[in-house]
Amino acid sequence: MALIPATILTGFLGSGKTTLLKRVLTEAHGQKIAVIENEFGEENIDNDILVSDTNEQIIQMSNGCICCTIREDLRATLQLLAAKRRKGLLTFDRIVIETTGLADPGPVAQTFFMDDEIAETFLLDSILTLVDAKHAAQQLNDRQEARRQVGFADQIFISKADLVSAGDLDALQHRLKHMNPRAPQKVVHFGEVALSEVFDLKGFNLNAKLDIDPDFLSEEGHDHVHGEHCDHPSHQHDHEHGEHCDHPSHDHENSHGHGHHHHHDDDVKSFVFRSERAFDPAKLEDFLGAIVNIYGPRMLRYKGVLNMRGTERKVIFQGVHQLMGSDLGPMWAEGEPKLSKMVFIGIDLPKDILLQGLDQCLI
């Protein structure tokens, strides 16, 4: 039987998760969706789209979707839903897990990998993060949970953009890009998102397509190892000393001795490793094993397409916190440069240690 796709919807209070969810649920798409809500969600799905307001744990919706509030752990809820589906008591095509505004999506994502029974039934499709443009700067400054949610995202939706200036929106998008170059960003109004942008994104598939903004990876004149690299297209200059970025929305007042670098203060950052030399599989496994042992809780997402000695195929790997997996991908194409590239997104990760360590795993 095909695996049931699961989507994790996260985002800070007031970012519009429930609005987006309601739209997805009430749109006539012919799909039956099971929604799992963290019980202490700040705003539950309104009862007007539910058939009845009962104390049942699983509530049927008027369009045949179902809603489930978590009374116990997620694993038990997923198993309950799967069992009822197998017995024909419930029908649904996919599940959406709406986390509370303060939740860390990491443990939710890990549930899909750690438990064999869950892994044999469900397929984690992607983590969607909603960012409220009006309050984002403050939330990202004040709350690590908000920064973590950005770091985990496979897709970022920016809501309430009409309430801020074009310059502020540009600065926010720039900042989010630095925190997570993997996740495409889309500005949305009132949860109006095409379903094709919400479901079946395959953000967690170990596929050979490494979705990193090509500008972010371009090395023309950029010093990756030492520099916080700024990927604005107008930058053709060499970021010799890192931390410096003269995008117009970044108001650097450092020449006057006050002010600070805006988004460079975020503890959630990303960096990229690339090499045209092949990896030694044993060395790489030992090094990554050691790194996730020490830094796992601070490693949000990491993903790579690798050139490994001993195989003519690409090796695709990715991980969440301490859990990582790898798969053999397609053959390297004729004439294609065998370039390994890895992206790491995490909280205050020791970039130099990681980059040097990876370098020592090369043949």
VEXBANU-34729 format. One record per residue: x, y, z of N, C-alpha, C in turn. Coordinates in steps of 0.05 Angstrom, whole numbers, padded with zeros to 5 digits, always signed. Example, Ala and Ser with C-alpha at 12.3 -4.5 7.8 and 13.67 -1.06 7.14 Angstrom:
REM residues 2
+00264-00114+00156+00246-00090+00156+00264-00066+00156+00257-00045+00142+00273-00021+00143+00258+00001+00157
***
This chain:
REM residues 363
+00017-00024+00000+00000+00000+00000+00018+00025+00000+00009+00045-00015+00026+00070-00016+00027+00083+00011+00049+00096+00016+00052+00111+00041+00034+00136+00041+00025+00143+00065+00007+00166+00068+00025+00191+00072+00023+00211+00054+00040+00234+00057+00032+00251+00081+00052+00262+00095+00047+00279+00119+00061+00306+00115+00047+00327+00123+00058+00354+00121+00058+00366+00149+00080+00379+00157+00081+00392+00183+00078+00422+00177+00059+00435+00190+00053+00463+00187+00062+00477+00212+00081+00496+00210+00091+00509+00234+00092+00539+00228+00097+00554+00249+00097+00583+00246+00089+00596+00272+00097+00622+00275+00092+00634+00301+00063+00643+00304+00056+00649+00329+00029+00658+00335+00020+00680+00316-00004+00677+00306-00014+00698+00289-00003+00699+00261+00013+00679+00253+00025+00680+00226+00005+00670+00205-00017+00659+00213-00038+00651+00194-00040+00622+00188-00029+00605+00206-00030+00576+00202-00059+00566+00199-00076+00576+00217-00104+00566+00217-00118+00575+00192-00112+00600+00184-00125+00611+00159-00117+00593+00135-00091+00587+00134-00081+00570+00111-00094+00543+00113-00096+00532+00137-00107+00505+00141-00136+00505+00133-00151+00525+00141-00180+00526+00134-00184+00527+00104-00166+00542+00091-00169+00544+00062-00163+00517+00049-00143+00504+00058-00136+00478+00047-00158+00458+00052-00170+00459+00076-00191+00440+00083-00217+00445+00068-00224+00470+00063-00250+00476+00052-00249+00477+00022-00225+00478+00010-00223+00479-00019-00233+00452-00030-00247+00454-00052-00258+00429-00064-00236+00416-00081-00219+00400-00068-00198+00388-00082-00202+00358-00084-00224+00348-00072-00229+00320-00074-00211+00302-00057-00194+00315-00041-00177+00299-00024-00187+00299+00005-00186+00277+00018-00194+00276+00046-00168+00279+00063-00169+00299+00080-00145+00305+00096-00151+00301+00125-00132+00288+00139-00134+00286+00168-00116+00307+00180-00127+00323+00198-00111+00344+00210-00106+00336+00239-00081+00338+00247-00074+00333+00275-00066+00359+00287-00080+00368+00307-00074+00394+00320-00063+00389+00347-00042+00404+00353-00032+00403+00381-00054+00414+00398-00062+00399+00418-00086+00406+00433-00085+00434+00444-00061+00443+00454-00060+00470+00465-00055+00491+00444-00064+00485+00420-00062+00505+00398-00076+00531+00407-00064+00553+00398-00075+00579+00408-00102+00584+00395-00107+00574+00372-00133+00579+00359-00140+00553+00344-00160+00539+00354-00167+00514+00341-00184+00519+00316-00186+00499+00299-00203+00502+00276-00231+00509+00285-00243+00529+00272-00270+00537+00281-00290+00515+00278-00308+00514+00297-00328+00493+00296-00347+00495+00272-00348+00518+00260-00367+00521+00237-00359+00503+00214-00334+00494+00212-00328+00476+00190-00326+00447+00200-00334+00443+00226-00335+00416+00236-00364+00407+00237-00369+00382+00236-00396+00372+00236-00408+00375+00264-00393+00369+00284-00404+00372+00311-00383+00379+00331-00391+00392+00352-00372+00400+00373-00375+00379+00395-00358+00359+00394-00360+00337+00413-00335+00334+00429-00335+00316+00448-00310+00310+00462-00294+00288+00450-00304+00279+00427-00289+00258+00412-00261+00268+00406-00243+00249+00404-00216+00257+00397-00214+00262+00367-00230+00247+00352-00229+00250+00322-00257+00260+00313-00256+00283+00300-00281+00296+00292-00283+00296+00261-00305+00289+00251-00310+00290+00222-00317+00318+00214-00306+00327+00191-00313+00353+00181-00334+00351+00160-00347+00374+00154-00369+00374+00136-00362+00364+00108-00336+00368+00100-00329+00360+00073-00315+00332+00073-00318+00318+00096-00306+00291+00096-00278+00289+00107-00265+00313+00111-00239+00312+00124-00243+00306+00154-00221+00299+00167-00224+00294+00195-00204+00311+00211-00211+00316+00236-00193+00332+00252-00188+00317+00278-00164+00318+00287-00156+00303+00311-00139+00320+00329-00147+00322+00354-00130+00338+00373-00113+00318+00388-00088+00325+00392-00070+00307+00405-00074+00307+00435-00083+00284+00446-00086+00282+00475-00062+00268+00486-00048+00253+00469-00024+00239+00479-00002+00245+00459+00018+00228+00457+00039+00236+00439+00032+00231+00410+00047+00244+00393+00041+00243+00364+00041+00215+00353+00060+00199+00363+00063+00172+00353+00038+00156+00357+00026+00158+00381+00002+00144+00387-00021+00153+00369-00022+00179+00365-00044+00190+00348-00041+00180+00319-00016+00180+00309-00012+00171+00281-00020+00141+00279-00012+00125+00299-00019+00097+00299-00049+00092+00300-00062+00109+00316-00091+00106+00318-00105+00113+00291-00096+00134+00279-00107+00142+00253-00102+00120+00232-00078+00109+00232-00070+00089+00212-00087+00063+00217-00091+00056+00242-00107+00032+00248-00136+00035+00240-00147+00058+00245-00175+00063+00238-00178+00064+00207-00157+00073+00194-00158+00074+00164-00157+00046+00153-00139+00029+00165-00137+00002+00156-00163-00014+00159-00177-00008+00181-00202-00022+00186-00226-00011+00171-00220+00011+00156-00242+00022+00140-00260+00041+00156-00252+00048+00180-00269+00065+00197-00265+00095+00190-00242+00101+00178-00236+00128+00170-00224+00127+00142-00230+00148+00126-00216+00149+00100-00202+00176+00099-00177+00176+00093-00163+00201+00087-00139+00195+00069-00131+00215+00054-00110+00212+00034-00083+00222+00044-00084+00240+00063-00059+00252+00073-00064+00264+00100-00042+00271+00115-00046+00284+00141-00031+00310+00141-00041+00329+00157-00028+00354+00162-00026+00356+00192-00002+00362+00202+00002+00365+00231+00007+00395+00236-00011+00407+00250-00007+00436+00256+00005+00438+00284+00029+00449+00285+00043+00451+00311+00035+00478+00324+00038+00479+00350+00032+00505+00363+00054+00525+00356+00048+00550+00361+00066+00571+00353+00094+00570+00365+00096+00556+00388+00122+00555+00401+00137+00529+00396+00125+00511+00381+00136+00484+00378+00161+00484+00361+00179+00465+00368+00202+00459+00352+00194+00436+00334+00195+00440+00308+00186+00419+00289+00205+00395+00289+00229+00397+00301+00248+00375+00299+00238+00348+00309+00229+00347+00335+00219+00321+00345+00195+00311+00329+00178+00329+00319+00155+00320+00303+00166+00306+00278+00186+00318+00264+00197+00306+00240+00210+00280+00247+00224+00279+00270+00239+00254+00277+00220+00230+00281+00196+00236+00290+00177+00214+00295+00174+00197+00270+00176+00209+00247+00171+00194+00222+00194+00176+00214+00217+00180+00227+00240+00164+00221+00247+00144+00242+00240+00151+00267+00250+00134+00289+00233+00110+00294+00208+00111+00286+00189+00090+00293+00183+00074+00268+00190+00048+00269+00187+00032+00245+00158+00031+00235+00140+00028+00254+00111+00025+00247+00102+00051+00233+00110+00074+00243+00103+00099+00231+00116+00101+00203+00141+00094+00202+00156+00097+00176+00145+00079+00155+00132+00056+00163+00121+00038+00143+00094+00047+00133+00082+00067+00147+00055+00076+00140+00055+00104+00128+00072+00122+00139+00071+00150+00131+00097+00158+00119+00095+00179+00102+00119+00190+00089+00119+00220+00095+00140+00230+00109+00141+00258+00114+00146+00273+00088+00128+00290+00080+00130+00304+00055+00147+00329+00058+00138+00347+00076+00153+00372+00080+00145+00387+00105+00162+00405+00113+00155+00423+00134+00150+00451+00122+00127+00462+00127+00120+00488+00117+00121+00508+00141+00133+00530+00137+00135+00550+00158+00122+00576+00149+00103+00586+00165+00091+00611+00160+00105+00633+00176+00111+00655+00162+00125+00678+00175+00107+00702+00171+00101+00715+00193+00084+00739+00193+00103+00763+00188+00100+00775+00164+00119+00797+00156+00119+00820+00176+00095+00826+00187+00094+00850+00205+00109+00846+00231+00108+00822+00242+00120+00817+00268+00146+00801+00267+00153+00793+00242+00176+00773+00240+00202+00784+00251+00208+00809+00246+00235+00819+00254+00237+00816+00285+00216+00825+00298+00215+00823+00328+00217+00794+00337+00200+00778+00325+00199+00749+00333+00226+00735+00329+00238+00741+00306+00263+00728+00300+00285+00738+00318+00283+00764+00326+00303+00774+00345+00300+00762+00373+00275+00760+00381+00270+00753+00409+00267+00723+00415+00259+00708+00395+00251+00680+00401+00267+00660+00384+00282+00643+00398+00297+00623+00383+00278+00604+00369+00254+00598+00380+00235+00580+00368+00228+00589+00340+00225+00616+00337+00218+00626+00310+00241+00622+00291+00266+00626+00300+00289+00622+00283+00291+00592+00275+00286+00575+00295+00288+00546+00289+00268+00538+00268+00243+00549+00270+00223+00542+00251+00231+00549+00222+00245+00572+00220+00255+00580+00194+00276+00561+00184+00294+00553+00203+00316+00535+00195+00306+00507+00186+00283+00498+00197+00272+00472+00191+00257+00472+00164+00249+00495+00154+00229+00495+00133+00239+00484+00106+00221+00470+00093+00225+00463+00064+00213+00484+00046+00193+00498+00057+00179+00519+00042+00171+00541+00062+00176+00566+00056+00169+00588+00073+00147+00604+00060+00125+00608+00075+00103+00626+00066+00104+00651+00083+00105+00674+00070+00106+00700+00084+00078+00712+00083+00065+00715+00106+00038+00727+00107+00040+00756+00116+00018+00771+00112+00015+00799+00121+00036+00817+00109+00045+00810+00085+00066+00827+00072+00054+00854+00064+00028+00855+00060+00015+00880+00052+00016+00901+00075+00023+00892+00099+00024+00910+00122+00052+00923+00126+00071+00915+00109+00098+00926+00113+00108+00939+00087+00128+00955+00088+00139+00968+00065+00155+00948+00048+00159+00956+00022+00174+00938+00004+00202+00934+00015+00214+00955+00026+00241+00953+00037+00243+00934+00060+00223+00935+00078+00222+00917+00101+00219+00888+00092+00201+00884+00072+00197+00857+00062+00222+00846+00049+00236+00863+00034+00261+00855+00021+00282+00847+00042+00284+00863+00063+00303+00858+00084+00296+00831+00098+00270+00827+00103+00262+00802+00116+00269+00778+00098+00263+00780+00072+00269+00757+00054+00298+00751+00053+00314+00772+00053+00343+00770+00053+00353+00755+00078+00341+00763+00100+00349+00751+00126+00341+00722+00127+00317+00715+00118+00308+00687+00118+00325+00670+00100+00334+00683+00078+00351+00668+00058+00378+00660+00071+00388+00678+00088+00413+00672+00101+00410+00650+00121+00387+00649+00134+00382+00629+00154+00377+00602+00141+00363+00602+00118+00355+00578+00105+00354+00581+00075+00377+00576+00061+00377+00579+00032+00362+00557+00017+00356+00536+00031+00343+00513+00018+00314+00518+00012+00300+00534+00029+00271+00536+00027+00263+00559+00009+00248+00553-00012+00236+00574-00029+00218+00591-00012+00216+00617-00017+00198+00635-00003+00176+00644-00021+00152+00646-00009+00129+00655-00025+00112+00674-00008+00106+00697-00019+00089+00716-00004+00060+00708-00010+00044+00704+00012+00016+00695+00008-00003+00715+00022-00027+00717+00010-00047+00734+00022-00070+00717+00033-00075+00720+00059-00098+00707+00072-00099+00677+00066-00076+00665+00066-00075+00636+00062-00082+00627+00034-00082+00645+00015-00089+00637-00012-00065+00625-00026-00063+00599-00024-00040+00585-00035-00050+00562-00052-00039+00559-00075-00047+00536-00092-00038+00510-00077-00055+00490-00078-00049+00465-00064-00023+00453-00074-00017+00458-00099+00008+00447-00110+00033+00458-00096+00029+00481-00082+00051+00493-00067+00052+00484-00038+00032+00469-00030+00029+00460-00002+00035+00430+00001+00025+00415-00019+00027+00386-00016+00046+00374-00038+00056+00350-00031+00073+00335-00050+00097+00352-00059+00110+00365-00040+00134+00381-00046+00159+00364-00045+00156+00341-00032+00178+00321-00031+00203+00334-00019+00199+00350+00001+00222+00364+00014+00240+00345+00030+00228+00321+00037+00243+00303+00053+00253+00279+00037+00246+00279+00011+00256+00256-00005+00286+00258-00007+00299+00236-00006+00327+00236-00011+00331+00237-00041+00326+00260-00053+00328+00260-00082+00353+00276-00090+00360+00274-00115+00386+00285-00124+00384+00315-00128+00359+00326-00126+00356+00354-00132+00361+00369-00105+00384+00383-00104+00390+00397-00079+00380+00426-00083+00357+00432-00070+00344+00457-00076+00357+00480-00061+00380+00489-00072+00392+00512-00059+00393+00533-00081+00387+00557-00073+00388+00580-00092+00415+00580-00106+00415+00579-00133+00440+00578-00147+00458+00601-00141+00447+00625-00136+00463+00648-00129+00478+00644-00103+00464+00630-00085+00476+00626-00058+00501+00609-00061+00500+00591-00081+00522+00573-00084+00544+00583-00102+00539+00605-00116+00558+00614-00136+00583+00623-00121+00606+00614-00131+00630+00620-00116+00646+00643-00128+00634+00655-00149+00648+00677-00162+00656+00698-00142+00681+00699-00135+00690+00720-00118+00680+00718-00089+00668+00696-00082+00659+00694-00054+00677+00675-00039+00683+00684-00015+00700+00667+00001+00683+00652+00021+00677+00627+00014+00657+00613+00030+00667+00606+00058+00692+00599+00060+00701+00588+00085+00701+00610+00106+00709+00634+00099+00712+00655+00119+00689+00675+00119+00673+00675+00098+00655+00697+00096+00626+00689+00099+00611+00706+00113+00582+00703+00113+00575+00714+00085+00566+00697+00068+00564+00704+00040+00536+00716+00035+00536+00739+00022+00511+00753+00017+00503+00748-00011+00478+00738-00016+00472+00728-00043+00455+00747-00059+00457+00772-00053+00441+00791-00069+00454+00794-00096+00438+00793-00118+00449+00793-00145+00466+00817-00150+00462+00839-00136+00477+00863-00143+00506+00861-00131+00512+00839-00117+00539+00838-00106+00557+00823-00124+00575+00837-00137+00595+00824-00153+00622+00825-00139+00623+00838-00116+00649+00842-00104+00656+00818-00086+00681+00818-00079+00691+00796-00062+00686+00802-00033+00673+00784-00019+00669+00788+00010+00694+00780+00024+00714+00796+00022+00740+00788+00032+00739+00781+00061+00726+00798+00077+00727+00793+00106+00701+00783+00117+00684+00772+00100+00659+00761+00111+00640+00783+00118+00628+00780+00141+00606+00794+00153+00597+00820+00140+00605+00827+00115+00599+00853+00105+00580+00850+00081+00559+00865+00081+00540+00863+00059+00528+00890+00054+00530+00900+00030+00521+00927+00026+00495+00929+00011+00478+00909+00016+00451+00910+00004+00437+00935+00015+00423+00950-00003+00412+00976+00006+00394+00974+00031+00381+00951+00035+00363+00950+00058+00378+00945+00084+00405+00941+00081+00420+00938+00106+00433+00963+00113+00424+00975+00134+00433+01002+00141+00458+00999+00158+00481+00998+00146+00505+00994+00162+00515+01021+00172+00516+01024+00198+00525+01049+00209+00552+01045+00223+00565+01022+00216+00589+01016+00230+00611+01037+00227+00611+01050+00204+00631+01070+00200+00629+01092+00220+00605+01095+00232+00603+01116+00253+00606+01104+00280+00613+01079+00281+00619+01067+00307+00595+01058+00323+00571+01058+00311+00548+01047+00325+00531+01031+00305+00510+01019+00315+00494+01002+00297+00506+00975+00296+00494+00956+00282+00505+00930+00280+00495+00916+00255+00507+00894+00248+00499+00879+00224+00473+00866+00230+00453+00872+00214+00426+00862+00220+00425+00832+00222+00422+00818+00199+00415+00790+00202+00439+00773+00209+00463+00784+00210+00486+00767+00217+00485+00759+00247+00467+00772+00262+00466+00765+00290+00449+00740+00295+00435+00730+00275+00418+00707+00280+00435+00683+00287+00426+00667+00306+00441+00643+00313+00435+00620+00294+00413+00622+00280+00407+00602+00259+00420+00611+00233+00439+00596+00224+00453+00604+00199+00456+00579+00182+00464+00585+00157+00469+00562+00139+00496+00567+00126+00509+00545+00119+00533+00548+00103+00535+00523+00085+00552+00527+00065+00553+00506+00044+00582+00496+00042+00585+00470+00038+00611+00458+00032+00610+00447+00004+00631+00452-00012+00632+00440-00038+00660+00431-00045+00662+00410-00060+00689+00401-00068+00687+00383-00093+00708+00385-00109+00708+00368-00133+00724+00342-00128+00735+00340-00104+00749+00315-00097+00729+00295-00084+00734+00270-00088+00715+00250-00078+00719+00247-00048+00697+00239-00034+00699+00232-00006+00708+00203-00001+00722+00199+00020+00728+00172+00030+00705+00164+00048+00689+00144+00040+00664+00138+00054+00668+00132+00084+00689+00117+00091+00693+00110+00119+00700+00135+00136+00717+00152+00125+00725+00176+00139+00700+00195+00143+00685+00197+00122+00662+00215+00123+00641+00205+00144+00637+00179+00144+00618+00167+00162+00627+00172+00191+00652+00168+00196+00663+00172+00223+00660+00202+00231+00667+00219+00213+00667+00248+00220+00638+00257+00225+00620+00250+00206+00592+00259+00210+00580+00247+00235+00587+00222+00241+00577+00209+00265+00585+00224+00290+00611+00232+00290+00621+00247+00313+00608+00274+00315+00604+00287+00292+00592+00314+00292+00563+00313+00303+00547+00294+00293+00519+00294+00302+00517+00286+00331+00537+00270+00341+00537+00263+00369+00540+00288+00386+00557+00306+00377+00563+00330+00393+00543+00352+00388+00538+00358+00362+00522+00381+00355+00494+00375+00346+00486+00349+00346+00460+00341+00336+00437+00359+00344+00434+00365+00370+00411+00382+00378+00411+00409+00364+00434+00419+00357+00436+00445+00344+00435+00444+00314+00436+00419+00302+00435+00416+00273+00406+00413+00265+00395+00432+00251+00367+00431+00245+00363+00414+00220+00374+00423+00198+00372+00407+00173+00399+00407+00159+00405+00385+00147+00430+00384+00131+00424+00365+00108+00436+00371+00085+00429+00355+00061+00452+00357+00042+00457+00337+00026+00478+00338+00007+00476+00319-00016+00490+00326-00038+00494+00307-00060+00524+00303-00062+00532+00278-00058+00561+00273-00054+00574+00256-00076+00599+00261-00081+00615+00245-00098+00632+00227-00079+00625+00201-00079+00639+00182-00061+00657+00163-00077+00680+00158-00065+00697+00138-00078+00683+00111-00077+00686+00095-00099+00675+00068-00098+00647+00066-00111+00635+00088-00120+00610+00086-00134+00609+00106-00156+00596+00098-00178+00592+00117-00200+00566+00132-00198+00553+00128-00175+00527+00142-00172+00530+00164-00151+00512+00183-00153+00511+00204-00133+00502+00192-00106+00513+00201-00085+00503+00193-00059+00487+00217-00047+00462+00212-00040+00445+00233-00030+00442+00229+00000+00448+00249+00016+00444+00245+00044+00430+00269+00057+00416+00265+00079+00404+00287+00093+00398+00279+00122+00393+00299+00138+00388+00292+00166+00373+00314+00180+00362+00307+00203+00348+00325+00221+00359+00318+00249+00370+00338+00262+00383+00334+00288+00402+00310+00287+00399+00290+00304+00418+00268+00305+00412+00246+00284+00390+00248+00270+00383+00227+00251+00392+00234+00223+00408+00216+00211+00415+00221+00183+00412+00196+00167+00408+00199+00141+00405+00176+00124+00418+00182+00097+00426+00161+00083+00436+00166+00056+00426+00144+00037+00426+00151+00012+00415+00134-00009+00432+00137-00034+00433+00117-00051+00446+00120-00077+00427+00133-00096+00437+00154-00109+00420+00169-00128+00427+00160-00156+00421+00176-00176+00426+00170-00204+00456+00170-00210+00463+00159-00233+00491+00160-00242+00498+00190-00248+00524+00196-00245+00533+00222-00254+00531+00222-00284+00520+00244-00295+00516+00245-00324+00543+00248-00338+00542+00240-00364+00566+00242-00380+00575+00271-00380+00601+00276-00373+00611+00303-00374+00603+00321-00351+00586+00310-00333+00577+00327-00310+00600+00328-00289+00607+00351-00280+00628+00352-00259+00619+00338-00234+00636+00321-00223+00628+00306-00199+00633+00324-00175+00615+00341-00170+00617+00361-00149+00601+00354-00125+00614+00350-00102+00599+00346-00077+00590+00373-00067+00564+00375-00058+00556+00399-00045+00538+00392-00022+00542+00405+00001+00527+00399+00025+00518+00426+00037+00494+00427+00047+00485+00451+00061+00478+00443+00090+00487+00459+00109+00482+00455+00137+00466+00479+00148+00445+00474+00162+00429+00495+00174+00427+00489+00204+00437+00507+00221+00437+00500+00249+00441+00525+00267+00442+00519+00293+00444+00540+00313+00473+00542+00322+00486+00564+00315+00514+00569+00324+00531+00544+00318+00530+00533+00295+00547+00511+00288+00575+00521+00284+00595+00504+00291+00623+00513+00287+00631+00509+00258+00626+00529+00242+00630+00527+00214+00659+00518+00206+00679+00530+00219+00707+00523+00212+00713+00494+00218+00704+00484+00241+00709+00456+00248+00696+00438+00228+00671+00444+00220+00657+00428+00201+00670+00428+00174+00677+00452+00164+00688+00454+00137+00716+00440+00137+00732+00445+00157+00759+00432+00158+00756+00402+00160+00738+00393+00177+00734+00364+00181+00725+00351+00155+00706+00363+00141+00697+00352+00115+00720+00351+00096+00736+00372+00096+00759+00373+00078+00778+00350+00083+00781+00342+00108+00799+00320+00115+00787+00292+00108+00761+00292+00101+00748+00267+00093+00751+00261+00063+00763+00281+00049+00766+00278+00020+00790+00260+00014+00789+00248-00009+00812+00231-00017+00836+00248-00024
***
